[in-house]
Amino acid sequence: MGTDGELFSSQFYGNLGSTLGDEFILVYPDALGTPTAWDMQGAEDTDFFDTLLDLMSTTYCIDEARIFATGHSSGGYFTNTLACQRGDVLRAIGPVSGGGPFVFGTTCTGQVAAWITHGTADETVALTNGESSRDYWAEQNGCDVTQTTVPSPDYPCVEYTGCDAGFPVRWCEHPGGHDWPTFVPQGLYDFFASF
């Protein structure tokens, strides 16, 4: 909220582009709202995503089975919103310091793999918002939340067992605040590249 795609593409966010390299085409859009914030309840930014994806698909050679979304804070909330409304399009998501999705009496479309991270000292978006996102996707993907594995010693993440095949849920709780932790770019790369 209040920032733009240019900042998200910068070193401030750990330079996600350098980590993902040439294996991914990255797009850093600006939310349409004023102030710059993603629309979680209406269709404005979801429609914008559809238009943007159509443009990218006609401009570049896109693997339509491997479309991912990530974002921080307001972008993390919108990542969850997109996963709910466009789960038949997205393969996996990586919300950081966000929450949701806000379903408002509807059901989500399709299914996505989820890599979710949140700081225990986040004073902007409460940890409980990240936990509710984690719990939502764990239930949506049929995971057993009583059993976890550690996918890598390099990150503070656990992965739930028993999830539907191809739809893991990974939870990365860290001691930081409302920030973009240094492990996020490599963690997202490892997760997204596994599909």
LUMKEKOL-35893 format. One line per 8 residues: for each residue x, y, z of N, C-alpha, C, O. Coordinates in steps of 0.2 Angstrom, whole numbers, plus 5000, padded with zeros to 4 digits. Layout:
X Y Z X Y Z X Y Z X Y Z; ...
***
This chain:
5004 4994 5000 5000 5000 5000 5004 5006 5000 5009 5007 5004; 5003 5011 4995 5007 5017 4995 5014 5016 4991 5017 5021 4991; 5015 5010 4989 5022 5010 4985 5020 5007 4978 5014 5007 4976; 5025 5005 4974 5023 5003 4967 5027 4998 4965 5032 4995 4969; 5026 4995 4959 5030 4990 4956 5037 4991 4956 5041 4986 4956; 5039 4997 4954 5046 4999 4954 5050 4998 4960 5055 4995 4960; 5047 5000 4966 5050 4998 4972 5050 4991 4974 5055 4988 4976; 5045 4987 4972 5045 4980 4973 5050 4976 4969 5053 4971 4971
5052 4979 4963 5057 4976 4959 5064 4978 4961 5069 4975 4958; 5065 4982 4966 5072 4985 4968 5075 4980 4974 5072 4975 4976; 5081 4982 4975 5085 4979 4980 5082 4979 4987 5083 4974 4991; 5077 4984 4988 5073 4984 4995 5070 4978 4996 5069 4976 5002; 5067 4974 4991 5064 4968 4992 5068 4962 4990 5066 4957 4988; 5075 4963 4991 5079 4957 4990 5081 4956 4983 5084 4950 4981; 5079 4960 4978 5080 4959 4971 5078 4952 4969 5082 4948 4967; 5071 4951 4970 5068 4945 4968 5070 4943 4960 5071 4937 4959
5070 4948 4956 5072 4946 4949 5079 4943 4948 5079 4938 4944; 5084 4945 4952 5090 4942 4951 5090 4935 4954 5094 4931 4951; 5086 4933 4959 5086 4927 4961 5082 4922 4957 5084 4916 4955; 5077 4924 4954 5073 4920 4949 5076 4920 4942 5075 4915 4939; 5080 4924 4941 5084 4924 4935 5080 4923 4928 5074 4926 4928; 5083 4920 4923 5080 4920 4917 5075 4914 4916 5071 4913 4911; 5074 4911 4922 5069 4905 4922 5062 4908 4922 5057 4904 4921; 5061 4914 4924 5054 4917 4925 5054 4923 4922 5059 4927 4921
5048 4925 4920 5046 4932 4917 5043 4935 4923 5037 4933 4925; 5045 4941 4925 5042 4944 4931 5039 4950 4929 5041 4954 4924; 5033 4952 4932 5029 4958 4930 5028 4961 4937 5026 4958 4942; 5029 4967 4937 5028 4971 4943 5023 4977 4942 5025 4983 4941; 5017 4975 4943 5011 4980 4941 5010 4984 4947 5011 4983 4953; 5007 4990 4946 5005 4995 4951 4997 4993 4952 4993 4993 4947; 4995 4993 4958 4988 4993 4959 4984 4999 4956 4987 5004 4956; 4978 4998 4954 4974 5004 4951 4971 5009 4956 4970 5014 4955
4971 5006 4963 4967 5011 4968 4971 5017 4970 4977 5017 4968; 4968 5022 4973 4971 5028 4975 4969 5029 4982 4963 5029 4984; 4974 5029 4987 4981 5028 4986 4982 5021 4984 4978 5016 4984; 4988 5020 4981 4990 5013 4978 4989 5008 4983 4993 5007 4988; 4984 5004 4982 4982 4998 4986 4978 4994 4982 4974 4996 4978; 4979 4987 4983 4975 4982 4979 4968 4981 4982 4967 4982 4988; 4964 4980 4977 4956 4980 4978 4955 4972 4980 4956 4968 4976; 4953 4971 4987 4952 4965 4989 4945 4962 4988 4943 4956 4989
4940 4967 4987 4933 4965 4987 4930 4966 4981 4925 4962 4979; 4932 4970 4977 4929 4971 4970 4932 4967 4965 4936 4963 4966; 4931 4969 4959 4934 4966 4953 4939 4970 4949 4942 4967 4944; 4940 4976 4951 4944 4981 4947 4951 4978 4946 4954 4977 4940; 4955 4976 4951 4962 4973 4951 4962 4966 4948 4967 4964 4945; 4957 4962 4950 4957 4955 4947 4956 4956 4939 4959 4952 4936; 4951 4960 4937 4951 4961 4930 4957 4964 4927 4959 4962 4921; 4960 4968 4930 4967 4971 4928 4972 4965 4927 4976 4965 4922
4972 4960 4932 4976 4954 4932 4975 4950 4925 4979 4948 4922; 4968 4949 4924 4966 4946 4918 4969 4949 4912 4971 4946 4907; 4968 4955 4911 4970 4959 4905 4978 4959 4905 4980 4958 4899; 4981 4960 4910 4989 4959 4910 4991 4952 4908 4996 4952 4904; 4988 4947 4911 4990 4940 4909 4988 4939 4901 4992 4936 4898; 4983 4942 4899 4982 4941 4892 4987 4944 4888 4989 4942 4883; 4989 4951 4890 4994 4954 4886 5001 4950 4886 5004 4950 4881; 5003 4948 4892 5009 4944 4893 5009 4938 4889 5014 4936 4885
5003 4934 4888 5002 4928 4885 5003 4929 4877 5005 4925 4873; 5000 4935 4875 5001 4936 4868 5008 4939 4866 5010 4939 4860; 5011 4942 4871 5018 4945 4869 5024 4940 4870 5029 4941 4866; 5023 4936 4875 5028 4931 4877 5026 4924 4876 5020 4923 4876; 5031 4920 4876 5029 4912 4877 5028 4911 4884 5033 4910 4888; 5022 4910 4886 5021 4909 4893 5018 4902 4894 5014 4899 4891; 5021 4899 4899 5019 4892 4901 5013 4893 4906 5013 4895 4912; 5007 4892 4903 5001 4894 4907 4999 4889 4912 4995 4890 4916
5003 4884 4913 5003 4879 4919 5007 4881 4924 5007 4878 4930; 5011 4887 4923 5016 4889 4929 5015 4896 4929 5020 4900 4928; 5010 4899 4932 5009 4906 4933 5008 4907 4941 5004 4903 4944; 5012 4911 4943 5013 4912 4950 5012 4919 4952 5012 4924 4948; 5010 4920 4959 5009 4927 4961 5012 4928 4968 5012 4923 4972; 5015 4933 4969 5018 4935 4976 5017 4942 4977 5016 4946 4973; 5017 4944 4984 5017 4951 4985 5018 4952 4993 5017 4947 4997; 5019 4958 4995 5020 4960 5002 5015 4965 5004 5013 4969 5001
5012 4963 5010 5008 4967 5014 5001 4968 5010 4998 4963 5009; 4999 4974 5007 4993 4974 5003 4994 4969 4997 4989 4966 4995; 5000 4969 4995 5001 4964 4989 5000 4957 4991 4998 4952 4987; 5002 4955 4998 5001 4949 5000 4994 4947 5001 4991 4941 5000; 4990 4952 5003 4982 4951 5003 4980 4950 4996 4976 4945 4995; 4982 4954 4992 4979 4953 4985 4982 4946 4982 4978 4943 4978; 4988 4944 4984 4990 4937 4981 4985 4932 4983 4983 4928 4980; 4983 4932 4990 4978 4928 4992 4971 4929 4989 4968 4924 4987
4969 4935 4987 4963 4936 4984 4963 4933 4977 4958 4930 4974; 4969 4934 4973 4970 4932 4966 4969 4924 4967 4966 4921 4962; 4972 4921 4972 4973 4914 4972 4965 4911 4973 4964 4906 4970; 4961 4914 4976 4954 4912 4977 4950 4913 4971 4947 4909 4969; 4951 4919 4968 4947 4921 4962 4950 4918 4956 4946 4917 4951; 4956 4917 4955 4959 4914 4949 4964 4908 4951 4969 4907 4948; 4961 4904 4955 4965 4897 4957 4965 4893 4951 4969 4888 4951; 4960 4894 4946 4961 4890 4940 4966 4892 4935 4967 4889 4930
4969 4898 4937 4974 4901 4932 4981 4900 4936 4986 4899 4933; 4981 4902 4942 4988 4902 4946 4990 4895 4948 4985 4891 4950; 4996 4893 4948 4998 4887 4950 5000 4887 4957 4999 4882 4961; 5004 4893 4960 5006 4893 4966 5006 4901 4968 5007 4905 4964; 5006 4902 4975 5007 4909 4977 5012 4909 4983 5014 4904 4986; 5014 4916 4984 5019 4917 4989 5017 4923 4993 5021 4928 4992; 5012 4924 4997 5011 4930 5000 5015 4931 5006 5017 4926 5010; 5018 4937 5007 5022 4939 5012 5019 4945 5017 5017 4950 5014
5018 4943 5023 5015 4948 5028 5008 4951 5026 5007 4957 5026; 5004 4946 5023 4997 4948 5021 4992 4943 5025 4994 4940 5030; 4987 4943 5022 4981 4939 5025 4976 4937 5020 4977 4939 5014; 4971 4934 5022 4965 4933 5017 4966 4925 5015 4970 4922 5018; 4962 4923 5010 4958 4927 5006 4951 4929 5010 4949 4926 5014; 4948 4934 5008 4942 4936 5010 4937 4933 5005 4936 4936 5000; 4933 4928 5007 4929 4924 5003 4922 4928 5002 4919 4927 4997; 4919 4931 5008 4913 4934 5007 4907 4930 5005 4903 4932 5000
4906 4924 5008 4901 4919 5006 4901 4916 4999 4897 4912 4998; 4907 4917 4996 4908 4913 4990 4913 4908 4991 4917 4908 4996; 4914 4903 4986 4919 4898 4987 4925 4900 4982 4924 4903 4977; 4931 4898 4983 4936 4899 4979 4936 4895 4973 4933 4889 4973; 4939 4897 4967 4939 4893 4961 4946 4890 4960 4951 4893 4961; 4946 4883 4959 4952 4880 4958 4956 4879 4965 4953 4879 4970; 4962 4877 4964 4967 4876 4969 4974 4878 4968 4976 4878 4962; 4977 4881 4973 4984 4883 4972 4989 4880 4977 4986 4879 4983
4995 4879 4976 5000 4878 4981 5002 4885 4984 5001 4890 4981; 5003 4884 4991 5004 4891 4994 5011 4890 4999 5012 4886 5002; 5015 4896 4998 5021 4897 5002 5020 4904 5005 5020 4909 5002; 5019 4903 5012 5016 4909 5016 5021 4911 5021 5024 4906 5025; 5023 4917 5022 5028 4919 5027 5025 4925 5031 5022 4930 5028; 5027 4925 5037 5024 4931 5041 5029 4932 5047 5031 4927 5050; 5030 4938 5050 5034 4939 5055 5030 4939 5062 5025 4942 5062; 5033 4936 5067 5030 4936 5074 5030 4943 5077 5026 4944 5081
5034 4948 5075 5034 4954 5077 5031 4960 5073 5032 4966 5073; 5027 4957 5068 5024 4962 5063 5018 4966 5067 5014 4963 5070; 5019 4973 5067 5015 4977 5070 5010 4980 5065 5006 4984 5067; 5011 4979 5059 5006 4982 5054 5001 4977 5052 4995 4979 5052; 5003 4971 5051 4998 4966 5049 4999 4960 5054 5004 4957 5054; 4994 4959 5059 4995 4954 5064 4997 4947 5062 4994 4945 5056; 5001 4944 5065 5003 4937 5064 4997 4933 5063 4997 4928 5059; 4991 4934 5066 4985 4930 5066 4982 4930 5059 4979 4926 5056
4984 4936 5055 4981 4936 5048 4985 4931 5044 4982 4928 5039; 4992 4931 5045 4996 4926 5041 4994 4919 5043 4993 4915 5038; 4992 4918 5049 4990 4911 5051 4984 4909 5049 4983 4903 5047; 4979 4914 5048 4972 4912 5045 4973 4911 5038 4970 4906 5035; 4978 4914 5034 4979 4912 5027 4982 4905 5027 4980 4901 5023; 4987 4904 5031 4990 4897 5031 4984 4892 5032 4984 4887 5029; 4980 4893 5037 4975 4888 5039 4970 4887 5033 4967 4882 5032; 4968 4893 5030 4964 4892 5024 4966 4888 5019 4963 4883 5017
4972 4889 5017 4975 4885 5011 4977 4878 5013 4976 4873 5009; 4978 4877 5020 4979 4870 5022 4973 4866 5022 4973 4860 5020; 4967 4869 5024 4961 4866 5023 4959 4865 5016 4957 4860 5014; 4960 4870 5012 4958 4870 5005 4962 4864 5001 4959 4861 4997; 4968 4863 5003 4972 4858 5000 4972 4851 5003 4976 4847 5002; 4968 4850 5008 4967 4844 5012 4973 4842 5016 4975 4836 5017; 4977 4847 5019 4983 4845 5022 4982 4843 5029 4976 4845 5032; 4986 4839 5032 4986 4837 5039 4990 4842 5043 4996 4842 5043
4987 4847 5047 4991 4852 5050 4994 4850 5057 4998 4853 5060; 4993 4843 5058 4996 4841 5064 5003 4838 5063 5007 4836 5067; 5005 4837 5057 5011 4834 5055 5015 4839 5050 5012 4841 5045; 5021 4840 5051 5025 4844 5046 5032 4841 5045 5034 4837 5048; 5035 4843 5039 5042 4842 5038 5045 4848 5037 5042 4853 5036; 5052 4848 5037 5056 4854 5036 5059 4853 5029 5063 4849 5028; 5057 4857 5024 5059 4856 5017 5066 4858 5016 5069 4856 5011; 5069 4863 5020 5076 4865 5019 5078 4868 5026 5074 4872 5029
5084 4867 5028 5087 4870 5034 5089 4877 5033 5091 4881 5037; 5088 4879 5026 5090 4886 5025 5085 4891 5026 5086 4897 5026; 5079 4889 5028 5073 4894 5029 5069 4892 5035 5069 4886 5037; 5066 4896 5038 5062 4895 5044 5055 4892 5042 5050 4895 5045; 5055 4887 5038 5048 4885 5035 5047 4877 5037 5051 4873 5038; 5040 4876 5037 5038 4869 5038 5033 4868 5032 5030 4873 5030; 5032 4862 5030 5028 4860 5025 5023 4855 5028 5025 4850 5032; 5016 4856 5027 5012 4851 5030 5011 4845 5026 5012 4845 5020
5010 4839 5029 5010 4833 5026 5002 4831 5024 4998 4835 5026; 5002 4827 5020 4995 4824 5017 4991 4829 5013 4985 4828 5011; 4994 4834 5010 4991 4839 5006 4989 4835 4999 4993 4830 4998; 4984 4838 4996 4983 4835 4989 4989 4835 4985 4993 4840 4985; 4990 4830 4981 4996 4829 4977 4997 4836 4972 4992 4838 4969; 5003 4838 4973 5004 4844 4969 5002 4851 4972 5003 4856 4969; 4999 4851 4978 4997 4857 4981 4999 4858 4988 4995 4858 4993; 5006 4858 4989 5008 4859 4996 5007 4865 4999 5006 4870 4995
5007 4866 5006 5007 4872 5009 5013 4872 5014 5014 4868 5018; 5017 4878 5013 5023 4879 5017 5022 4885 5021 5020 4890 5018; 5023 4885 5027 5022 4890 5032 5029 4892 5034 5033 4888 5037; 5031 4899 5033 5038 4901 5035 5037 4907 5040 5036 4913 5038; 5037 4905 5047 5036 4910 5052 5043 4912 5054 5047 4908 5055; 5044 4919 5055 5051 4921 5056 5050 4927 5062 5045 4929 5063; 5056 4928 5065 5055 4933 5071 5055 4940 5069 5054 4945 5074; 5055 4942 5063 5055 4949 5061 5048 4952 5061 5043 4950 5063
5048 4959 5058 5042 4963 5058 5039 4963 5051 5039 4958 5048; 5036 4969 5050 5033 4969 5043 5038 4971 5038 5038 4976 5035; 5041 4966 5036 5047 4967 5031 5047 4961 5026 5043 4956 5026; 5052 4961 5022 5053 4956 5017 5059 4953 5019 5065 4955 5017; 5059 4947 5022 5065 4944 5025 5070 4942 5019 5068 4941 5014; 5076 4942 5021 5081 4940 5016 5081 4933 5013 5083 4932 5007; 5077 4929 5016 5077 4922 5014 5071 4921 5009 5070 4916 5005; 5067 4926 5008 5061 4926 5004 5063 4924 4996 5060 4920 4993
5067 4928 4993 5068 4927 4986 5070 4920 4985 5068 4916 4980; 5075 4917 4988 5077 4910 4987 5072 4905 4989 5071 4900 4985; 5068 4907 4994 5063 4902 4996 5058 4902 4991 5055 4896 4990; 5056 4907 4988 5051 4908 4983 5053 4904 4977 5050 4900 4974; 5060 4905 4975 5062 4902 4969 5062 4894 4970 5060 4891 4966; 5064 4892 4976 5064 4885 4977 5057 4882 4976 5056 4876 4974; 5052 4885 4979 5045 4883 4979 5042 4883 4972 5040 4878 4970; 5043 4889 4969 5040 4890 4962 5043 4885 4957 5040 4883 4953
5050 4885 4957 5053 4881 4953 5052 4873 4953 5053 4869 4949; 5049 4871 4959 5047 4864 4960 5041 4862 4956 5039 4856 4956; 5038 4867 4952 5032 4865 4949 5033 4865 4941 5028 4864 4937
***
